[in-house]
Amino acid sequence: MPVIEVENVRKYYGDVRGVDGLSFSVEEGEIYGFLGPNGAGKTTTVKILVKIIKDYEGTVKVFGKDLREWGKDYYNKIGVSFEFPAVYSRLTALENLQFFASFYKRHLDPLEVLKMVGLEKEADQLVSGFSKGMKKKLDLARALLPDPEVLFLDEPLEGLDPASARKIKDLLLEMRENGKTVFLTTHNMYVADELCDRVAFIVEGKIALVDSPGELKVKMGKRLVRVEYVDDNDVKMAEFPLENLGRNEEFLNIIKNHEVRRINTEEPTLEEIFLKVTGRRLV
């Protein structure tokens, strides 16, 4: 049974569309990327899934139970980190987590959670002195406190330096290995490509396409192999179709008789695939 099931959900703000006819499902233990341009319905969808928006049409089930039937216990099973951190500047990092921990029936050790996101050395520092990236990590730590079964993240790596981003990526991959589910919204196609088991393209309130990044590249790619090689001290490049590559005499001649510098398939990026499928850019 999927962890999240959304069927024909509709939400309008007066005459303004939020989502209309939205349907998708998320499996247990996967990182599910939810991708779309501004105004596509990403924020509305997440607000429905975390019970901020309740006046929607259609059916949403989480953990096999209609979302409308869930009470406060629901928040002991999920974690939420939006794009803009929800932390208190006049408290220290540890005081923030101790305060938020008091809301849960059970929770992880706040100091251990700070260590998970790389903030253990800043535990006793006031958040008012934190950078944007540090506040982002603290907000993620807050979302991790209840040891959630499903983690909802909006642009989780925005504002992070490369080392911090790598640490958070590894943390999310480890959570997936432990059977946790991550629902990720982002504009960063490199993040989605690296982390997500499946990505869903949402446009004008509906899902346009769902598949794994790898399968999308295979289906939407040119199915070409590009070879960069040395010939008479010059670097040259040639392209060959993937079909019957092992019997292509020119290709075989190059790899047998020349120094090959690089060989790779021609793959489109997720952003190129999105543009091809929807006719829209992700900004």
Buried (B, 14 or more C-beta within 10 A) or exposed (E): EBBBBBEEBBBBEEEEBBBBBBBBBBEBBBBBBBBBBEBBBBBBBBBBBBBEBEEBEBBBBBBEEEBEEBEEEBBBBBBBBBBEBBBBEEBBBBBBBBBBBEEBEEBBEBBEBBBBBBBBEBBEBBBEEBEEBBBBBBBBBBBBBBBBBBBBBBBBBBBBEEEBBEBBBEBBBEBBEEEBBBBBBBBBBEBBBEBBBBBBBBBBBBBBBBBBBEEBBBEBBEBBBBBBBEEEEEEEEEEBEBEEEEEBEEBEEBEEEBEEEEBEEEBBEBBBBBBEBBEBEBE
